[in-house]
Amino acid sequence: NNQDTVILGGSYDVDSDDEFNSTDRAFVYDRQSGSYTMIKPFAEGAQTRSYVTSINNSGDVVGFADISNGDDNFRIASYITNVSDLSSLTEIPSLGERATFARAVNSNKEVVGNIFISGTNGQREAFYIDMSTSSPEFQSLGFFNPDFNDSRANDINNMGQIVGRALISAPTLRETGAFLYENDEMKDLNTLVAC
């Protein structure tokens, strides 16, 4: 972040009983104190994973991690936390039990990412949520065309403008175009430039 003190990353957490068995874990490194803190997932267990994707200038961190739904099955949920207490993960609201992947957070604690679309071949839909409010509400950002059902938000600036990519043709062709989402509209950047 712009404070020039915190670095985000990922590493393998190696099983102490089996050095060849490792799990993806997010970490935060504080350059000032020299501390290296792994972000634990929501669920207990050696094979549960955590990932970190973005940090804002207030030290708010977002990512996604495994979470238990109560019957020992795991799903992926997005979280927000702060470098002041990395052990306290707040789950970002989602739609049902669908896997969510937070990708970015701005200085206003607005979060964007993508959510898995059930019954598809790994397709996702871009989402937005304002985590600064007392009752955050999940908002799907849609697609260029309802038949081209894959969109992924990658970043958001402090003005609330969201960038990402979305399908521009049938899912089987996997052709994507960049988008800018603002004023409740997904704009295909290819249409804003000359051929």
Salt bridges, closest charged atoms under 4 A:
ASP4 OD1 - ARG31 NH1 3.21
ASP13 OD2 - ARG25 NH1 2.89
ASP66 OD1 - ARG49 NH2 2.93
GLU91 OE2 - ARG75 NH2 3.14
GLU97 OE1 - ARG75 NE 2.94
ASP150 OD1 - ARG152 NE 3.01
GLU182 OE2 - LYS187 NZ 2.81
